[in-house]
Amino acid sequence: MALPSGATTFTIPKDLPKGSVVLMDGGEPKIISREHLFKEIPDRGPLVQCCVACKTTPGKEGTGKPFSMCSACKWAKYCSKTCQKNDWRTHKPNCLQRQAQNAQLKAQEETCAKEGRPFYNPLALQAWYRKNHSAVEYAICNVLQLDKGRASPHQINEYAAAFVLERDDSAPNDIGKMWLARVDAAPLDIVKSMLPDATLATALKNNMIFVWLMESDPKLLMSSMVEFHTPPPKEEIVIDENWFLQVRFACAGAKMPPDEDTAE
């Protein structure tokens, strides 16, 4: 860890409370409690994909059973044949694009296998998002300052939340070995080129948040993914100055260590 600018040593105060953590990262040392560092991020429950047409979720149906998936694109889900039929005109351009993407990914995977190279599947980024969606939402609220509503400099419809992830080269598609490097507010123009016009228009109309999942390695930038996230009600937004550390620990599956006799 870096010491404050111009400093060569740092003396831990003798009266440091038990269970404290000293954070040093290029600025003034910060002392917080372990409970605060390992703060439990609000759990939003399992992430369930809604019906693309009517936005109904399996939970609202009362069964909890996942909806049927479009057999062509392997992404869109529908609660009924009626919804799927009525949505076809809207879904068609997205469906064709995803079919092309799926074919391209399969070809890339086969090429990598033949050449003995690791295959960095962008769908693994999507899986990481779905596994960590509660922590992702917590990060979104903080990095886009959603507590300030429309007065925020990071307007929902003007900015995306960019999550930069590092992969383990020995197991690049193992989401348990991915590491969150940073989270930034990124101008939406950067990700617009990655989306079909119809998808972009629908997301903006529904006030969705754009979650840009990207690689830390510039050579893998083309494997980025964009997800859409429904913002939580303003009264449920939690803001904390240490949010990034808390999100990092949560996504890494870190748990608060047991109490010790001395401060850390």
N, C-alpha and C positions, 0 to 999 in steps of 0.2 A: 504494500500500500504506500501511496505517496505521502510525504510529510507536507505541512503547510509551506507556502512559498518562502524561501530563504531560511527555512528551519533545517537543522540537522538532527535534532533530538526532540523527543516529546516525553515528558514525565507524567505518568498517570497519577492523578490526585490521590492522596492517601484516604480521603473521605469518600472515594468512589462507592456508591451504593452497591450492595450485593446484587449480582445478576445483571450488571450493566454491561453494555457493549460499546466500545469506542470505535467510531467510524472515522477513517482518515482516507480521503480520496482527493487530494490536490487542493483542499481548502482548509478552513478551520476545523479542528477535530470536533466531532459531534458525539455526545454521550446519550444513549437511549437505553431503555430497558429491553431485556430479552422478550418480554411479553409483547412489547410494542413492535419489535422487529419481526416476531413470528405471529403477528396479529392475524387472526382468522378472517379471511376474506369472505364476505357474504356469499353463501352458496345459492345459486339460482336454480339448482336442481338439474336433472338431466337435460341435455340439449336435444330437442326433438324437432325434426324437420316438418314444417307445416305443409298443408295442401297448397301448391303453387297458385291455384285458381282462387279459392275462397279464403285462404289463410287460416282455416280451421286446423287445430292440432289434434293428435290422437287423444290427448288427455281430455279435451273438450267433448270428444265423442263418448268418453266414459269407459273405453276399453283399454286404452294405452297401447293398442296394437299398431305398429308402424303402418303407414299407408303404402299403397302399391307404387312401385317405381316405374318410370318410363323405361321400357325395355330397349329403346334405341340409344338414349344419351346416358342412361344409368345414373341420373342425377335427380331430375324433377320427380316429385311425389304428388299423388292425388288421392283424395278421400273417396272418389267414386268415378265410374266411367263417364258420368255426365259432366263432371268438372273437367276431366281430361279432354273430352270432346270439345267442350266450350272454350277451352284455353288453347286449342291447337294453333290458331292463327297467331296468337301472341308467342306461344312457346316454340313454334317452328324454327325461326332463325337461331334461337339459342340452342335448340336441340341439334340442328345441323352443325353448328360450330363445335358443340361438345363432342359430337360423334367424330369430327375431324381431329379434335384434340386427343381423344381416346386412341384413335388409330395412330396418331403421331407418337404418343407415349409408348404404345406397344412396340412400334418400330424402333424407338430409341432404346428401350429395354433390351430388345433382341440384339441390337448392334453392340451395346455395352457388354452383354453376355458373351458374344463371339470374340470381342477384343479383350476380355478379361478386365474391364473397367467397372468401377462402381456406378450404379444407376441412381441418380438423385430424383426420385419421384416427387413431383410437386404436390401430389395428392397426400403425401405424408405431412406436408405443412398444414393441409386442411384437417387431417386427423389430429394433429397437435392442437389446433384451434378448438376443435370439438371437445377434446379431452380437458383443456384448460379454459373453457369459455367463461367460467366465473371470474378467474383471475384476469382474463383478457378484458372483460367488461369493466372490472375495477380499474385497470390501467387506462382504458378508453376514457372513463369519466374524469380521470385526473389529467391525462395528457391533453385532452381536448377541452378541459375546464367546463364540463357540462353543468356544473353547479351554478354557473353564471348565465346559463340559458343563452338567449340570442345576443346578450351583451358580451359574450365571450369573443376574444379575438380569433378563436378557432371555431368558426361556425360549422355545424354538422354538414351542411351542404356545400362547404367550401374546402374542407379538409378531410383527409383520411388518417387513420391511426396506423402508422407503419411499425410492424414488429419485425425486428431483424434477428434471425435465428442462425445459430451455428450448428453444424452437423458433425457427428462422429464418422470419419471416413471409413472406419471398419464396419460400421452399421448405419449407413446414411439414412435409412428409412425407419429406424427405430425411434419412435417419438419419445421414448423414455430417456434417450441419450442426446436429445436436442437441448441446446442451451440458449436462453434468451439473452442476447447481447445488448439490445437497447430498444426503446420505444420512443417514437417521435411523432409529432403532428406534421403530416406531409400534405402539400397542396394537392387538391383532388385532380388537377390537370395531369399530374404525373401518372395516375392510374386509369384515367379515362380511356386511353388508347388500348387498354387491355380488355375493355368491356364492349359487347355489342350495344348499339344505340338503344335497342328496346330494353335491355337489361338495365342500362344506366338510367333511362327515363323512369322505369318502374321503381327502382330503388330511391331515386330522388323524390318521386311522388309520395312514397311511403315514409319519407324522412328517415331512411336507414343510414346507419353509420358504415362507412367503407373501411374494412379491415384489410390492410395490405400486408401479407405474409411474405417476407423476402429473405433471401440468402445473404449471409455476411460476406461470402466470397463473390466478388464482382463477376467471375467467370460463370457463375450459376444464376445470374440475375433472371435469365429467361424462364427459370422454373418457379418464379413467383406465383402466388395465388391471391385472389381477391375474394373475401367473404363479406356478407352483409349482416350487420348486427342491429337488432332493434334496441334503441336506447331505453334505459330503465326510467321509471317515473322520477321526477326531480326529487321528490321526498325520500327516495331510496338511494340517492347518490351519496357515496361516502368519499370524502376528500382527505388525504393525509400527505404531509410533506415527505414521508418516507415510503410512498406508494411503490416506487420502482423496486426497492430492496424487498419489500413484502411480496410483490408479484414474482420477482426472480426466485425467491425462496419457495413460494407456493408451487410454481411451475416445475421446480427441481424436485418437488416432493419432500422438501426439508421439513423436519419437525423440531420443535423446541427441545434442546437437550435438557437432561435432568439437572436439578439444582446442584450446585457445588458449594464448597465451603468458602471459596474466595471469588471475588469478582473477576470477570473475564477481561 
